[in-house]
Amino acid sequence: MELGTLAPWGSTLVALVALGVAIAGNRSKAMSEKMRWLADRVDKVEDRATAIETRLEHLPAKETTHRLEVSMTELRAEVAVLAERIKPVAAVSERLQEFLLDEVKRR
């Protein structure tokens, strides 16, 4: 084979290799940009997860919530008893007020 016949094939081969390198470089750049975008997105999700974890740390535990519910039920019962006990006192107060108003009207 002569150098003259190899030259066109050689230049074609060099052009194809250059094209392959350019395509691979472009793909790696696109992948790099996509990886950067994904990394930014993961960072944002991590920040949100950290914020949620911080909020959840301040919430009461299941046992604490249950104790609060039980205490509120007990308080509700005690308030109902007190309301029943106050009714006679309120009635006496009303009668006393009516009596005093009648006394003032008589004078």
Backbone as XML, in Angstrom:
<?xml version="1.0"?>
<chain id="A" units="angstrom">
  <residue number="1" name="MET">
    <atom name="N" x="0.832" y="-1.176" z="0.000"/>
    <atom name="CA" x="0.000" y="0.000" z="0.000"/>
    <atom name="C" x="0.878" y="1.241" z="0.000"/>
  </residue>
  <residue number="2" name="GLU">
    <atom name="N" x="0.412" y="2.139" z="-0.716"/>
    <atom name="CA" x="1.168" y="3.357" z="-0.841"/>
    <atom name="C" x="0.641" y="4.395" z="0.133"/>
  </residue>
  <residue number="3" name="LEU">
    <atom name="N" x="1.490" y="5.342" z="0.393"/>
    <atom name="CA" x="1.135" y="6.418" z="1.311"/>
    <atom name="C" x="-0.009" y="7.253" z="0.752"/>
  </residue>
  <residue number="4" name="GLY">
    <atom name="N" x="-0.111" y="7.373" z="-0.498"/>
    <atom name="CA" x="-1.153" y="8.158" z="-1.148"/>
    <atom name="C" x="-2.530" y="7.549" z="-0.940"/>
  </residue>
  <residue number="5" name="THR">
    <atom name="N" x="-2.614" y="6.227" z="-0.916"/>
    <atom name="CA" x="-3.911" y="5.586" z="-0.702"/>
    <atom name="C" x="-4.273" y="5.541" z="0.780"/>
  </residue>
  <residue number="6" name="LEU">
    <atom name="N" x="-3.271" y="5.539" z="1.646"/>
    <atom name="CA" x="-3.531" y="5.514" z="3.092"/>
    <atom name="C" x="-3.917" y="6.888" z="3.635"/>
  </residue>
  <residue number="7" name="ALA">
    <atom name="N" x="-3.498" y="7.935" z="2.995"/>
    <atom name="CA" x="-3.750" y="9.289" z="3.489"/>
    <atom name="C" x="-5.254" y="9.586" z="3.609"/>
  </residue>
  <residue number="8" name="PRO">
    <atom name="N" x="-6.086" y="9.285" z="2.603"/>
    <atom name="CA" x="-7.516" y="9.572" z="2.778"/>
    <atom name="C" x="-8.131" y="8.753" z="3.917"/>
  </residue>
  <residue number="9" name="TRP">
    <atom name="N" x="-7.710" y="7.486" z="4.020"/>
    <atom name="CA" x="-8.241" y="6.653" z="5.115"/>
    <atom name="C" x="-7.754" y="7.153" z="6.469"/>
  </residue>
  <residue number="10" name="GLY">
    <atom name="N" x="-6.539" y="7.571" z="6.522"/>
    <atom name="CA" x="-5.980" y="8.100" z="7.773"/>
    <atom name="C" x="-6.692" y="9.373" z="8.201"/>
  </residue>
  <residue number="11" name="SER">
    <atom name="N" x="-6.925" y="10.257" z="7.233"/>
    <atom name="CA" x="-7.609" y="11.506" z="7.588"/>
    <atom name="C" x="-9.060" y="11.227" z="7.997"/>
  </residue>
  <residue number="12" name="THR">
    <atom name="N" x="-9.688" y="10.263" z="7.343"/>
    <atom name="CA" x="-11.052" y="9.886" z="7.719"/>
    <atom name="C" x="-11.065" y="9.299" z="9.121"/>
  </residue>
  <residue number="13" name="LEU">
    <atom name="N" x="-10.083" y="8.449" z="9.403"/>
    <atom name="CA" x="-9.979" y="7.844" z="10.733"/>
    <atom name="C" x="-9.738" y="8.910" z="11.797"/>
  </residue>
  <residue number="14" name="VAL">
    <atom name="N" x="-8.864" y="9.855" z="11.525"/>
    <atom name="CA" x="-8.601" y="10.942" z="12.478"/>
    <atom name="C" x="-9.861" y="11.781" z="12.680"/>
  </residue>
  <residue number="15" name="ALA">
    <atom name="N" x="-10.602" y="12.046" z="11.616"/>
    <atom name="CA" x="-11.835" y="12.830" z="11.720"/>
    <atom name="C" x="-12.871" y="12.087" z="12.561"/>
  </residue>
  <residue number="16" name="LEU">
    <atom name="N" x="-12.992" y="10.771" z="12.345"/>
    <atom name="CA" x="-13.943" y="9.977" z="13.131"/>
    <atom name="C" x="-13.557" y="9.938" z="14.606"/>
  </residue>
  <residue number="17" name="VAL">
    <atom name="N" x="-12.275" y="9.796" z="14.885"/>
    <atom name="CA" x="-11.811" y="9.799" z="16.282"/>
    <atom name="C" x="-12.091" y="11.161" z="16.913"/>
  </residue>
  <residue number="18" name="ALA">
    <atom name="N" x="-11.836" y="12.232" z="16.197"/>
    <atom name="CA" x="-12.098" y="13.575" z="16.720"/>
    <atom name="C" x="-13.595" y="13.760" z="16.975"/>
  </residue>
  <residue number="19" name="LEU">
    <atom name="N" x="-14.429" y="13.258" z="16.054"/>
    <atom name="CA" x="-15.876" y="13.343" z="16.240"/>
    <atom name="C" x="-16.307" y="12.551" z="17.475"/>
  </residue>
  <residue number="20" name="GLY">
    <atom name="N" x="-15.739" y="11.362" z="17.637"/>
    <atom name="CA" x="-16.060" y="10.541" z="18.814"/>
    <atom name="C" x="-15.655" y="11.229" z="20.105"/>
  </residue>
  <residue number="21" name="VAL">
    <atom name="N" x="-14.490" y="11.837" z="20.122"/>
    <atom name="CA" x="-14.029" y="12.551" z="21.317"/>
    <atom name="C" x="-14.939" y="13.747" z="21.597"/>
  </residue>
  <residue number="22" name="ALA">
    <atom name="N" x="-15.344" y="14.462" z="20.565"/>
    <atom name="CA" x="-16.225" y="15.621" z="20.746"/>
    <atom name="C" x="-17.583" y="15.186" z="21.292"/>
  </residue>
  <residue number="23" name="ILE">
    <atom name="N" x="-18.131" y="14.110" z="20.751"/>
    <atom name="CA" x="-19.427" y="13.616" z="21.235"/>
    <atom name="C" x="-19.310" y="13.153" z="22.680"/>
  </residue>
  <residue number="24" name="ALA">
    <atom name="N" x="-18.245" y="12.415" z="22.980"/>
    <atom name="CA" x="-18.055" y="11.931" z="24.357"/>
    <atom name="C" x="-17.871" y="13.104" z="25.316"/>
  </residue>
  <residue number="25" name="GLY">
    <atom name="N" x="-17.122" y="14.114" z="24.898"/>
    <atom name="CA" x="-16.917" y="15.290" z="25.746"/>
    <atom name="C" x="-18.218" y="16.039" z="25.985"/>
  </residue>
  <residue number="26" name="ASN">
    <atom name="N" x="-19.023" y="16.161" z="24.933"/>
    <atom name="CA" x="-20.306" y="16.853" z="25.055"/>
    <atom name="C" x="-21.244" y="16.077" z="25.982"/>
  </residue>
  <residue number="27" name="ARG">
    <atom name="N" x="-21.248" y="14.751" z="25.841"/>
    <atom name="CA" x="-22.092" y="13.931" z="26.708"/>
    <atom name="C" x="-21.635" y="14.023" z="28.155"/>
  </residue>
  <residue number="28" name="SER">
    <atom name="N" x="-20.323" y="14.007" z="28.364"/>
    <atom name="CA" x="-19.842" y="14.082" z="29.746"/>
    <atom name="C" x="-20.154" y="15.450" z="30.344"/>
  </residue>
  <residue number="29" name="LYS">
    <atom name="N" x="-20.119" y="16.501" z="29.519"/>
    <atom name="CA" x="-20.472" y="17.830" z="30.011"/>
    <atom name="C" x="-21.956" y="17.874" z="30.369"/>
  </residue>
  <residue number="30" name="ALA">
    <atom name="N" x="-22.791" y="17.294" z="29.514"/>
    <atom name="CA" x="-24.228" y="17.247" z="29.798"/>
    <atom name="C" x="-24.486" y="16.431" z="31.059"/>
  </residue>
  <residue number="31" name="MET">
    <atom name="N" x="-23.774" y="15.315" z="31.196"/>
    <atom name="CA" x="-23.938" y="14.491" z="32.397"/>
    <atom name="C" x="-23.451" y="15.243" z="33.626"/>
  </residue>
  <residue number="32" name="SER">
    <atom name="N" x="-22.376" y="15.993" z="33.470"/>
    <atom name="CA" x="-21.856" y="16.770" z="34.589"/>
    <atom name="C" x="-22.878" y="17.817" z="35.031"/>
  </residue>
  <residue number="33" name="GLU">
    <atom name="N" x="-23.498" y="18.482" z="34.057"/>
    <atom name="CA" x="-24.525" y="19.469" z="34.394"/>
    <atom name="C" x="-25.722" y="18.805" z="35.058"/>
  </residue>
  <residue number="34" name="LYS">
    <atom name="N" x="-26.111" y="17.640" z="34.556"/>
    <atom name="CA" x="-27.240" y="16.930" z="35.150"/>
    <atom name="C" x="-26.889" y="16.469" z="36.567"/>
  </residue>
  <residue number="35" name="MET">
    <atom name="N" x="-25.667" y="16.010" z="36.772"/>
    <atom name="CA" x="-25.233" y="15.592" z="38.111"/>
    <atom name="C" x="-25.235" y="16.786" z="39.063"/>
  </residue>
  <residue number="36" name="ARG">
    <atom name="N" x="-24.804" y="17.935" z="38.591"/>
    <atom name="CA" x="-24.812" y="19.139" z="39.414"/>
    <atom name="C" x="-26.253" y="19.513" z="39.781"/>
  </residue>
  <residue number="37" name="TRP">
    <atom name="N" x="-27.159" y="19.426" z="38.807"/>
    <atom name="CA" x="-28.571" y="19.719" z="39.056"/>
    <atom name="C" x="-29.146" y="18.741" z="40.080"/>
  </residue>
  <residue number="38" name="LEU">
    <atom name="N" x="-28.811" y="17.455" z="39.917"/>
    <atom name="CA" x="-29.291" y="16.449" z="40.869"/>
    <atom name="C" x="-28.708" y="16.681" z="42.262"/>
  </residue>
  <residue number="39" name="ALA">
    <atom name="N" x="-27.444" y="17.060" z="42.335"/>
    <atom name="CA" x="-26.820" y="17.331" z="43.635"/>
    <atom name="C" x="-27.504" y="18.514" z="44.318"/>
  </residue>
  <residue number="40" name="ASP">
    <atom name="N" x="-27.813" y="19.555" z="43.550"/>
    <atom name="CA" x="-28.542" y="20.700" z="44.118"/>
    <atom name="C" x="-29.911" y="20.273" z="44.624"/>
  </residue>
  <residue number="41" name="ARG">
    <atom name="N" x="-30.557" y="19.448" z="43.854"/>
    <atom name="CA" x="-31.891" y="18.971" z="44.242"/>
    <atom name="C" x="-31.817" y="18.127" z="45.519"/>
  </residue>
  <residue number="42" name="VAL">
    <atom name="N" x="-30.828" y="17.258" z="45.614"/>
    <atom name="CA" x="-30.646" y="16.437" z="46.817"/>
    <atom name="C" x="-30.361" y="17.329" z="48.020"/>
  </residue>
  <residue number="43" name="ASP">
    <atom name="N" x="-29.554" y="18.368" z="47.831"/>
    <atom name="CA" x="-29.273" y="19.300" z="48.932"/>
    <atom name="C" x="-30.553" y="19.965" z="49.431"/>
  </residue>
  <residue number="44" name="LYS">
    <atom name="N" x="-31.412" y="20.372" z="48.503"/>
    <atom name="CA" x="-32.673" y="21.003" z="48.898"/>
    <atom name="C" x="-33.555" y="20.031" z="49.668"/>
  </residue>
  <residue number="45" name="VAL">
    <atom name="N" x="-33.612" y="18.793" z="49.200"/>
    <atom name="CA" x="-34.426" y="17.783" z="49.890"/>
    <atom name="C" x="-33.856" y="17.503" z="51.277"/>
  </residue>
  <residue number="46" name="GLU">
    <atom name="N" x="-32.543" y="17.445" z="51.391"/>
    <atom name="CA" x="-31.917" y="17.237" z="52.705"/>
    <atom name="C" x="-32.244" y="18.388" z="53.650"/>
  </residue>
  <residue number="47" name="ASP">
    <atom name="N" x="-32.210" y="19.617" z="53.137"/>
    <atom name="CA" x="-32.555" y="20.773" z="53.976"/>
    <atom name="C" x="-33.997" y="20.689" z="54.458"/>
  </residue>
  <residue number="48" name="ARG">
    <atom name="N" x="-34.892" y="20.302" z="53.566"/>
    <atom name="CA" x="-36.302" y="20.171" z="53.958"/>
    <atom name="C" x="-36.478" y="19.061" z="54.988"/>
  </residue>
  <residue number="49" name="ALA">
    <atom name="N" x="-35.789" y="17.943" z="54.782"/>
    <atom name="CA" x="-35.896" y="16.830" z="55.732"/>
    <atom name="C" x="-35.360" y="17.241" z="57.099"/>
  </residue>
  <residue number="50" name="THR">
    <atom name="N" x="-34.274" y="17.991" z="57.124"/>
    <atom name="CA" x="-33.717" y="18.467" z="58.391"/>
    <atom name="C" x="-34.698" y="19.394" z="59.094"/>
  </residue>
  <residue number="51" name="ALA">
    <atom name="N" x="-35.339" y="20.273" z="58.339"/>
    <atom name="CA" x="-36.321" y="21.188" z="58.933"/>
    <atom name="C" x="-37.496" y="20.411" z="59.518"/>
  </residue>
  <residue number="52" name="ILE">
    <atom name="N" x="-37.956" y="19.397" z="58.809"/>
    <atom name="CA" x="-39.070" y="18.581" z="59.310"/>
    <atom name="C" x="-38.646" y="17.817" z="60.554"/>
  </residue>
  <residue number="53" name="GLU">
    <atom name="N" x="-37.448" y="17.256" z="60.550"/>
    <atom name="CA" x="-36.958" y="16.535" z="61.730"/>
    <atom name="C" x="-36.893" y="17.462" z="62.937"/>
  </residue>
  <residue number="54" name="THR">
    <atom name="N" x="-36.452" y="18.693" z="62.720"/>
    <atom name="CA" x="-36.367" y="19.654" z="63.824"/>
    <atom name="C" x="-37.752" y="19.942" z="64.383"/>
  </residue>
  <residue number="55" name="ARG">
    <atom name="N" x="-38.727" y="20.103" z="63.514"/>
    <atom name="CA" x="-40.097" y="20.348" z="63.986"/>
    <atom name="C" x="-40.639" y="19.145" z="64.740"/>
  </residue>
  <residue number="56" name="LEU">
    <atom name="N" x="-40.357" y="17.957" z="64.248"/>
    <atom name="CA" x="-40.874" y="16.747" z="64.889"/>
    <atom name="C" x="-40.238" y="16.504" z="66.249"/>
  </residue>
  <residue number="57" name="GLU">
    <atom name="N" x="-39.004" y="16.953" z="66.433"/>
    <atom name="CA" x="-38.336" y="16.765" z="67.726"/>
    <atom name="C" x="-39.070" y="17.502" z="68.838"/>
  </residue>
  <residue number="58" name="HIS">
    <atom name="N" x="-39.741" y="18.595" z="68.497"/>
    <atom name="CA" x="-40.409" y="19.407" z="69.510"/>
    <atom name="C" x="-41.831" y="18.938" z="69.808"/>
  </residue>
  <residue number="59" name="LEU">
    <atom name="N" x="-42.317" y="17.983" z="69.044"/>
    <atom name="CA" x="-43.662" y="17.470" z="69.296"/>
    <atom name="C" x="-43.628" y="16.473" z="70.451"/>
  </residue>
  <residue number="60" name="PRO">
    <atom name="N" x="-44.721" y="16.390" z="71.214"/>
    <atom name="CA" x="-44.737" y="15.441" z="72.328"/>
    <atom name="C" x="-44.789" y="13.998" z="71.816"/>
  </residue>
  <residue number="61" name="ALA">
    <atom name="N" x="-44.271" y="13.102" z="72.654"/>
    <atom name="CA" x="-44.275" y="11.686" z="72.304"/>
    <atom name="C" x="-45.683" y="11.118" z="72.474"/>
  </residue>
  <residue number="62" name="LYS">
    <atom name="N" x="-45.878" y="9.907" z="72.012"/>
    <atom name="CA" x="-47.186" y="9.262" z="72.085"/>
    <atom name="C" x="-47.645" y="9.119" z="73.531"/>
  </residue>
  <residue number="63" name="GLU">
    <atom name="N" x="-46.730" y="8.728" z="74.417"/>
    <atom name="CA" x="-47.080" y="8.545" z="75.830"/>
    <atom name="C" x="-47.492" y="9.871" z="76.463"/>
  </residue>
  <residue number="64" name="THR">
    <atom name="N" x="-46.768" y="10.926" z="76.136"/>
    <atom name="CA" x="-47.081" y="12.248" z="76.680"/>
    <atom name="C" x="-48.459" y="12.703" z="76.211"/>
  </residue>
  <residue number="65" name="THR">
    <atom name="N" x="-48.743" y="12.492" z="74.949"/>
    <atom name="CA" x="-50.050" y="12.862" z="74.414"/>
    <atom name="C" x="-51.156" y="12.075" z="75.104"/>
  </residue>
  <residue number="66" name="HIS">
    <atom name="N" x="-50.911" y="10.795" z="75.337"/>
    <atom name="CA" x="-51.915" y="9.971" z="76.019"/>
    <atom name="C" x="-52.151" y="10.472" z="77.442"/>
  </residue>
  <residue number="67" name="ARG">
    <atom name="N" x="-51.063" y="10.806" z="78.138"/>
    <atom name="CA" x="-51.208" y="11.327" z="79.506"/>
    <atom name="C" x="-52.003" y="12.630" z="79.504"/>
  </residue>
  <residue number="68" name="LEU">
    <atom name="N" x="-51.751" y="13.481" z="78.520"/>
    <atom name="CA" x="-52.511" y="14.731" z="78.412"/>
    <atom name="C" x="-53.998" y="14.459" z="78.180"/>
  </residue>
  <residue number="69" name="GLU">
    <atom name="N" x="-54.297" y="13.497" z="77.335"/>
    <atom name="CA" x="-55.698" y="13.153" z="77.074"/>
    <atom name="C" x="-56.380" y="12.657" z="78.343"/>
  </residue>
  <residue number="70" name="VAL">
    <atom name="N" x="-55.686" y="11.794" z="79.089"/>
    <atom name="CA" x="-56.252" y="11.266" z="80.335"/>
    <atom name="C" x="-56.464" y="12.400" z="81.329"/>
  </residue>
  <residue number="71" name="SER">
    <atom name="N" x="-55.483" y="13.278" z="81.454"/>
    <atom name="CA" x="-55.605" y="14.409" z="82.380"/>
    <atom name="C" x="-56.765" y="15.316" z="81.992"/>
  </residue>
  <residue number="72" name="MET">
    <atom name="N" x="-56.934" y="15.564" z="80.704"/>
    <atom name="CA" x="-58.036" y="16.412" z="80.253"/>
    <atom name="C" x="-59.384" y="15.755" z="80.558"/>
  </residue>
  <residue number="73" name="THR">
    <atom name="N" x="-59.467" y="14.453" z="80.411"/>
    <atom name="CA" x="-60.708" y="13.745" z="80.734"/>
    <atom name="C" x="-61.015" y="13.869" z="82.216"/>
  </residue>
  <residue number="74" name="GLU">
    <atom name="N" x="-59.981" y="13.711" z="83.052"/>
    <atom name="CA" x="-60.174" y="13.854" z="84.498"/>
    <atom name="C" x="-60.604" y="15.278" z="84.847"/>
  </residue>
  <residue number="75" name="LEU">
    <atom name="N" x="-59.972" y="16.256" z="84.229"/>
    <atom name="CA" x="-60.344" y="17.653" z="84.481"/>
    <atom name="C" x="-61.781" y="17.931" z="84.052"/>
  </residue>
  <residue number="76" name="ARG">
    <atom name="N" x="-62.178" y="17.369" z="82.931"/>
    <atom name="CA" x="-63.547" y="17.556" z="82.452"/>
    <atom name="C" x="-64.540" y="17.010" z="83.482"/>
  </residue>
  <residue number="77" name="ALA">
    <atom name="N" x="-64.232" y="15.865" z="84.061"/>
    <atom name="CA" x="-65.113" y="15.282" z="85.076"/>
    <atom name="C" x="-65.155" y="16.163" z="86.323"/>
  </residue>
  <residue number="78" name="GLU">
    <atom name="N" x="-63.989" y="16.671" z="86.739"/>
    <atom name="CA" x="-63.943" y="17.530" z="87.924"/>
    <atom name="C" x="-64.706" y="18.836" z="87.695"/>
  </residue>
  <residue number="79" name="VAL">
    <atom name="N" x="-64.593" y="19.392" z="86.514"/>
    <atom name="CA" x="-65.316" y="20.627" z="86.201"/>
    <atom name="C" x="-66.820" y="20.360" z="86.206"/>
  </residue>
  <residue number="80" name="ALA">
    <atom name="N" x="-67.235" y="19.216" z="85.718"/>
    <atom name="CA" x="-68.663" y="18.881" z="85.735"/>
    <atom name="C" x="-69.170" y="18.791" z="87.170"/>
  </residue>
  <residue number="81" name="VAL">
    <atom name="N" x="-68.370" y="18.186" z="88.061"/>
    <atom name="CA" x="-68.757" y="18.093" z="89.476"/>
    <atom name="C" x="-68.841" y="19.487" z="90.083"/>
  </residue>
  <residue number="82" name="LEU">
    <atom name="N" x="-67.852" y="20.323" z="89.802"/>
    <atom name="CA" x="-67.866" y="21.690" z="90.335"/>
    <atom name="C" x="-69.067" y="22.473" z="89.814"/>
  </residue>
  <residue number="83" name="ALA">
    <atom name="N" x="-69.420" y="22.278" z="88.565"/>
    <atom name="CA" x="-70.579" y="22.974" z="88.001"/>
    <atom name="C" x="-71.849" y="22.568" z="88.744"/>
  </residue>
  <residue number="84" name="GLU">
    <atom name="N" x="-71.968" y="21.301" z="89.061"/>
    <atom name="CA" x="-73.145" y="20.839" z="89.812"/>
    <atom name="C" x="-73.152" y="21.411" z="91.225"/>
  </residue>
  <residue number="85" name="ARG">
    <atom name="N" x="-71.990" y="21.518" z="91.829"/>
    <atom name="CA" x="-71.904" y="22.057" z="93.191"/>
    <atom name="C" x="-72.177" y="23.556" z="93.226"/>
  </residue>
  <residue number="86" name="ILE">
    <atom name="N" x="-71.885" y="24.250" z="92.157"/>
    <atom name="CA" x="-72.076" y="25.700" z="92.120"/>
    <atom name="C" x="-73.540" y="26.063" z="91.871"/>
  </residue>
  <residue number="87" name="LYS">
    <atom name="N" x="-74.316" y="25.186" z="91.274"/>
    <atom name="CA" x="-75.717" y="25.501" z="90.963"/>
    <atom name="C" x="-76.497" y="25.936" z="92.205"/>
  </residue>
  <residue number="88" name="PRO">
    <atom name="N" x="-76.408" y="25.236" z="93.353"/>
    <atom name="CA" x="-77.141" y="25.715" z="94.536"/>
    <atom name="C" x="-76.644" y="27.077" z="95.016"/>
  </residue>
  <residue number="89" name="VAL">
    <atom name="N" x="-75.340" y="27.305" z="94.929"/>
    <atom name="CA" x="-74.785" y="28.595" z="95.343"/>
    <atom name="C" x="-75.329" y="29.696" z="94.434"/>
  </residue>
  <residue number="90" name="ALA">
    <atom name="N" x="-75.416" y="29.428" z="93.153"/>
    <atom name="CA" x="-75.960" y="30.408" z="92.210"/>
    <atom name="C" x="-77.426" y="30.676" z="92.514"/>
  </residue>
  <residue number="91" name="ALA">
    <atom name="N" x="-78.159" y="29.628" z="92.860"/>
    <atom name="CA" x="-79.581" y="29.815" z="93.187"/>
    <atom name="C" x="-79.735" y="30.670" z="94.436"/>
  </residue>
  <residue number="92" name="VAL">
    <atom name="N" x="-78.922" y="30.412" z="95.465"/>
    <atom name="CA" x="-78.966" y="31.219" z="96.688"/>
    <atom name="C" x="-78.614" y="32.663" z="96.360"/>
  </residue>
  <residue number="93" name="SER">
    <atom name="N" x="-77.625" y="32.855" z="95.535"/>
    <atom name="CA" x="-77.205" y="34.199" z="95.149"/>
    <atom name="C" x="-78.339" y="34.930" z="94.441"/>
  </residue>
  <residue number="94" name="GLU">
    <atom name="N" x="-79.032" y="34.242" z="93.551"/>
    <atom name="CA" x="-80.158" y="34.869" z="92.849"/>
    <atom name="C" x="-81.264" y="35.255" z="93.817"/>
  </residue>
  <residue number="95" name="ARG">
    <atom name="N" x="-81.589" y="34.337" z="94.726"/>
    <atom name="CA" x="-82.646" y="34.638" z="95.699"/>
    <atom name="C" x="-82.246" y="35.798" z="96.588"/>
  </residue>
  <residue number="96" name="LEU">
    <atom name="N" x="-80.976" y="35.833" z="97.006"/>
    <atom name="CA" x="-80.491" y="36.921" z="97.852"/>
    <atom name="C" x="-80.565" y="38.249" z="97.106"/>
  </residue>
  <residue number="97" name="GLN">
    <atom name="N" x="-80.190" y="38.233" z="95.839"/>
    <atom name="CA" x="-80.248" y="39.453" z="95.042"/>
    <atom name="C" x="-81.696" y="39.923" z="94.897"/>
  </residue>
  <residue number="98" name="GLU">
    <atom name="N" x="-82.602" y="39.011" z="94.628"/>
    <atom name="CA" x="-84.020" y="39.381" z="94.523"/>
    <atom name="C" x="-84.541" y="39.937" z="95.847"/>
  </residue>
  <residue number="99" name="PHE">
    <atom name="N" x="-84.132" y="39.300" z="96.947"/>
    <atom name="CA" x="-84.555" y="39.769" z="98.261"/>
    <atom name="C" x="-84.069" y="41.191" z="98.512"/>
  </residue>
  <residue number="100" name="LEU">
    <atom name="N" x="-82.793" y="41.427" z="98.198"/>
    <atom name="CA" x="-82.231" y="42.759" z="98.415"/>
    <atom name="C" x="-82.902" y="43.797" z="97.525"/>
  </residue>
  <residue number="101" name="LEU">
    <atom name="N" x="-83.193" y="43.443" z="96.292"/>
    <atom name="CA" x="-83.886" y="44.377" z="95.404"/>
    <atom name="C" x="-85.292" y="44.677" z="95.919"/>
  </residue>
  <residue number="102" name="ASP">
    <atom name="N" x="-85.964" y="43.659" z="96.433"/>
    <atom name="CA" x="-87.297" y="43.878" z="97.010"/>
    <atom name="C" x="-87.219" y="44.786" z="98.231"/>
  </residue>
  <residue number="103" name="GLU">
    <atom name="N" x="-86.196" y="44.599" z="99.044"/>
    <atom name="CA" x="-86.013" y="45.437" z="100.237"/>
    <atom name="C" x="-85.785" y="46.891" z="99.844"/>
  </residue>
  <residue number="104" name="VAL">
    <atom name="N" x="-85.000" y="47.092" z="98.804"/>
    <atom name="CA" x="-84.724" y="48.455" z="98.349"/>
    <atom name="C" x="-86.006" y="49.083" z="97.813"/>
  </residue>
  <residue number="105" name="LYS">
    <atom name="N" x="-86.831" y="48.326" z="97.119"/>
    <atom name="CA" x="-88.079" y="48.850" z="96.562"/>
    <atom name="C" x="-89.064" y="49.202" z="97.671"/>
  </residue>
  <residue number="106" name="ARG">
    <atom name="N" x="-89.068" y="48.466" z="98.757"/>
    <atom name="CA" x="-89.988" y="48.720" z="99.871"/>
    <atom name="C" x="-89.639" y="50.023" z="100.587"/>
  </residue>
  <residue number="107" name="ARG">
    <atom name="N" x="-88.448" y="50.417" z="100.601"/>
    <atom name="CA" x="-88.031" y="51.614" z="101.337"/>
    <atom name="C" x="-88.288" y="52.829" z="100.585"/>
  </residue>
</chain>
